[in-house]
């Protein structure tokens, strides 16, 4: 029997039992659609999570932390190792060593400026974490939107989202639409200090410093977007001023070195090597690459579980295909006997039933993919407003306003093809038992069957 004859015979047989084929295929359609929709949902959530990670910083950046700076250290069995951890200092000497590592293009401390009160724009209070950075290195990392990164004493550059921190809470609560953030470029921010005297109910307010905003960064991640940057020496001077009069143990300026430093490499592929070298020096390294690997592993498990749930529905449909083909044997017993009487082999008979079962699976797979596309579209339409309202934190500030990313599902190109092939395979496997049973029929008994 040629392939052409086989296809013609299969098509003719399927047309004779249209209703039964349609009802059987519906089970395959539902199972296939469940697989595609659930896997697409898992892939979409993974994409949103990873894109939010990309939006919160680059994979070519490493944050080096000295846990012993704050007295936090890993307790180790070896006392000498613990002593070595206590003596770790993330200072300029260490940062110079990191700069010499292959692939490193910028290294700057991130020195937290001690704040004992809010920032003020005229009379409006706001906030923003102030960091002291090496401006010669910071220009290699920061992406300037407007203004300048050439700072002098009393000048700062702000992240893209800092102006929103100066919107009054009353306006946020009363306004139906997000209120417009005030313009900070060229303005003077007052760094306030509140001190409480014994017996006083209200704090004493004083201005520690006046900071002129001369630059604004592009959106490039939470660490940048909500921060304010000034030259390192200016930050050290402010810390000494803010800590004056505090007990020695409370003065962060008394600690040696820095608590953290930012390292930027030329290529994300070089980050793991640099990261390991820094860890070997005894420091803690936080990188988006680690979080990305954890997210990918988590969502691979999620997609496997969701795909498994959908596959169960498809396996249930397989029993429907097997039942349809068994019923076809009873209805076409005399036909099978006639085929064998005119020379059809057992292989020919098996091929007919396997092809019919596979065709039902194939048609159900195509229908399931089309149904999944429609269901995904509905999910995205319903989910888009939810992401727009509450997704800023989920997607990360760097992803805000990107409509293309605001979909809950993402269908990889391989998924529809895999779903159709898998549905076809399920159909073929379901037809094995009926095909064997049909091939085993005796021509004489089949022709006598009523």
N, C-alpha and C positions, 0 to 999 in steps of 0.2 A: 504494500500500500504506500503510495507516494504521499509526500507532505501535503500536496494540493488536495488529493482525495480525502486525506484525514481531516483537513480544515473544512472542506465542504460538508463532510459527513457530520462533524461536530456542530457546525453552524445549523445544519438542518435539524439535528436532534434537539438543540437548545431552543429553536423556534417552536418545536412541538410542545414544549412544556414551559411556556413563557411565564405563567403565573408562579409556578414552583421555583423556577430559576430566579425570578424577581424577588420573591420572599426570602429565598436562601441568600441571595446577594445582599439584601438589606442588612442581614446580620454581619456580613463581611464589611459592608460600608460603615456601619456603626463602629465596629472594632478597629478598622483602619483609621477612621476619623479620630477615634479616641487616642490612638497611638500618636498620630501627627499633632493633634491639639495639645496633648499633655507634654510631649517632648518639646514642642514649640514654646509652650509656656515656660518650661524650665530653662530653655535656651534664652528666652527673652529676659527672664529675671537675671540670668547670669550676665547677659549683655549690659543690662542697666547697672548691675553691681560693678562690673569691670570698668564701664565707662565712667561711673562716678569715681572710681579709683584713679583712672587716668586724669579726671578733672581735678582731683585733689593733689596732684603733684605728678612729676614725671618718674618713670621707672629708671631714669638715669641719675636719680638723687638718693643719697643716703644720709640719714640723720644719726650722727655718732653721739652717744650719750655716755657720760661718766657717772655711773650709779653711786660711786663712793663720794662724789661731790656733795650729795645730800645725805650721806651716811647710810645709803642703801647698798648692800653688797651681798653677794651670794655666799652663803655659809658653806664652806668646803671642809672635807675631812682633813686635808693637809693644812696644818697651821701656817706653814710658810707661804702656801698659796693664798690664804686669807690675808696674811700680812702684805703680800704683794698687791692684792686687790685694794687694800686700804691706802697704799702708797701711790696708786695710779693718779696721775695728774694730766688732764687734757689741756695742755698749755700750748704756747706758740711753737715750742720745740717739736712737740708731737704733731702739730698741724703742718709744720714744714716737712716732716717725714712723710705725712700722708700726701702732700703736694708732689713729692717725688715719685709716688707710685705710678706705674704705667696706666695711662688712660684717664687720670685725674686732671681736670681742667680748672677746677675752682674749689677752694676750701675757705670757709668763713665761720667764725664763731657766731652763735646766736645767743647773745648775752641778754637775759631778761632784765628789764629795768624795773626796779622795785617801785610799786605804785601804792600810795596810801590815800587815794582819793580818785575821783573821776577826772576826765578831761572836760573842758568847757569850751564851747564855741559861743562867744558872747555870754549869754545867760543860760544857754541850753547845755545840759550835761550829756555826755556821750562816753564811749569807751573804745578801747583798742589796745591790744597788747603791744608794748613798745620793746623793740629789740635793738641792741647795738650790734652792728655788723662791720666787717672790713669792707669798706666801699669799693676798694680796688678789685676785690674778689666778687662782691655782690653784683657789680655791673655785668659779670659773666653769667649770672644766674637769673637776675630779674628781667622782666619784659616791660619796658616803659611804655605807657599809653600816651602821656603828655607830661610836659615839664622837663625836669632835669634830674639826673642822679649825682650831679656834682654838688655836694652839700657842704655848707659851712656851719659854723657854730650856731645853734638855735634853729637849724633847718631840718626838715624831715620829709620823707616820701611815704605815701600812704598806699594801702592796698585798695583794690577796686570797690570793696564792699564797706569800707570804713565809713563813708558818708551816711550810709543807712543807719549806723549806730547813733546818729545824732537826730533822728526823727523822734519827736516827742511821743511817748506812749499813748497819750490822749488821742493824737491824730491816727495812730495805728488802729486803735480800737473803734474810733468813731467813723473812720473813712471806709467806704465800701470798696474802693480801689486803693491799691498801695500808694501811699502819699509819696510825693517827690522828695528825694534826699537833698539836703542843702549842699551848696557848692562850697568845697573846702579849699580848692586851689587858690593860693595867694592869701588865705586867711590865717589867723593866728589862733592856735589852740593853747589854752591855759592848762597846765598840769597842776592839779590841785593836791593839797595835803590837808587831811582832817586829823586834828589831834584832840584828844579828850583829856581835860584836866579833872582832877579828883573833885567830886562834888558838883561838877557842871553837867547839866542835862543836854546841852547842845555843844557840838564840837567847834573848835576854833579852826577857821578856814584860812588857808594861806596859799599863795601862788608860788610853786616851786620853780617852774620854768615856763617860758613862752616859746612855743614851737611853731615856726612858720612852715606851712605846707608848700613845697616847691615842686613836687612831683607826684604822679599817680601811676600805679602799675596796672597792667592788663590783668584780667582774670586768669589766674593760673594755678588755683588751688587754695584750700582753706588756710594753710599756713601763711600764705602771702596775702590773701584777699582781706582778711580781718586784722592785719597787723600793721604796725607803724615802724619805720626803720630810720635809724639815725647812725652817725659815725660811732665806731666802737669806743673811742676815747671820750666822746661826749656822754655815752651811756655809762661808762665807768665813773665819770665825774658826778653824774646825777645819782648813781647808786651810793657813792660816798656821802653825798649831801643828804639823801633820804635816810641813810642808816646812821647818820651822826646822832649820838646820844643814846642809841640802843645798846643793850647788853652785848658783849663781845660774841656770845654764842648765837645771837640773832642777826649778826651782821654778815650778810652773804659776801660782802666785799672782802672779808677776812679769809675766805676760802681761796685756795690756790687753783689757778686754771679756770676752765669754763665748764659749765654743766653740759653743754651740747654744742655741736658744730655741724654745719651742713657741708656735705661733699658732693660735688657734681662730676660725673664721668662723661667721657666723650660719647660713649655708646652704651645703651642698656645691657648689651651682651658682656661688657667689661665689668658691670656692677658686681656680679657674684664673686669674682676674683678679688676685687678691691675690698668687698665686704668681709671676706674671709681673712684677708691680711689684717684688717683693722681689728677683727675679733681676736686674732692671734696675739694682738698687742694687749688684750685684756679689756677692751671696751665693748659696750653694747651697741649694736647697730640695728636701727629700725629702717626698713625699706618697704616700698610699695610692692616690690617683687614678691616678698614673702607673703604679704596679704593677698596678692593676686593668685599665687599658687594655692593658698588655702581656699580661696573662693572657688577656683576652678575645680579643686578636688571635691569640695562640698557639692557643687552643682552637678558634677558628674554623677555623684550618688543620687542626687535629687532626680536627674533626668532618667537614670536607670530605674528608679522606683516608679516614677510616673509612666515611663515607657512599659514597665512590667504590668502596671495596672491596666493600661490600654491593651497590652498583648493578651491578657486574660479574656477580655471581651472578644478578641479575634480568635482565640482558641475555642471559645464557646461556639463561635460561628462555624468553626471547623467541623464540629459534630453535626451541624445542620447540613453542611455539604455532604458529609458521609451518609447521612440519612437520605438525602435526595438521590444520591447515586445508587444506594441499595434499593430504594423504591423503583428506580429506573430499571434495575436488573429484572425485578419481578414483572414489570410492564413490558419489557422487551426481550423476554426469554426466548420466544420463538424467533425473533429477529436475530438474536445471537446465534441460535442453532442454524439458521439459514446462512449466516455469514460463514460459519465454520464449514457448512456443507458445500459451499461453492469455493472453498479454498483458503479462507481466512485463518491465520495461525493464532495461537494463544497470545503472541506478542501483539498482533494487530488488534485483537479485542481489548487487551490491556491498554494499548495506546489510545484507543477511542475513549475509554472511560477516564483515563488519567488526563487526557486533553480536555474533556468536558469539565472535569472537576477543577483543573487549572484555569480554564476559561472563566468559570464562575468566580474563582478567587481573583483573577485579573480584572474582570469587570467591577467586582466589589472594591478592589483596590483603587481603581480610577475614580469610582464614585465616592469612596471615602476621602481621597485627597481633595476632590472638589468640595465636598462637604466641610472638610477641615479648613479650607481656605475661607469659606464663608463664615464659619464659627470664629476663626481667628480675627476676621475683620470686625465682627460684632464685639468680641472681647476688647479689641483695641479701641473701638469707638467708645465703649462703656468705660474702659480703664483710663483713657487719655485725660478726662477731667479730674479723675482721682489723682493721677500722677502730677497734673498741673497744680492741684491744690496742695498736696502733701508731699510731692516728689522732690522738692528742692533739696531737702535734707538727704533723701535717698540717692538722688543722682549726683549730689555734690554741687557746690556753687559753680564750679567750672562748667557744668553741663546745663545750667539754667537757661531756658529760652531756646534750647535746641529741639525743635519739633520732631526731627527725624528720630531722636532717641526716645521720644515719649510714646512707645508702644510696649505693651506687656508681652507680646509674643514675637518670636523671631524664628523663622523656618529656614534651616540650613538647606542648601541646594541638594544635598544628598538625601535628605529626609523623605521627600515625596517619591523619589526613585526607589529608595529602600522599602518604603511602605508598600508600593505596588508589587515589587518583587517578593516581599515577605508574604503578602496576601496571596500571590500566585503560588508560592511554595506551600503555604498552608493548604490551599486548594488541592494541589497535587498530592501532598501527604495524606490528606483526608480521603482522596480517591484510591489509595493503594489497596485497602481492604476490599472495597467493591470491585475494583479492577481484577484482583486475584480471584475473587469469587466468580466473576463473570467469565474469566478465562478458563476456570475449572469446570464449567458446565459441559456436560456431554452433548454432542450435537443431536443424538437420537432422542435423548430425554427432553432436550430443549424444544425440538420440533413437535413432540407429543404434548408439550405443556399447554394447558388450557388457562 
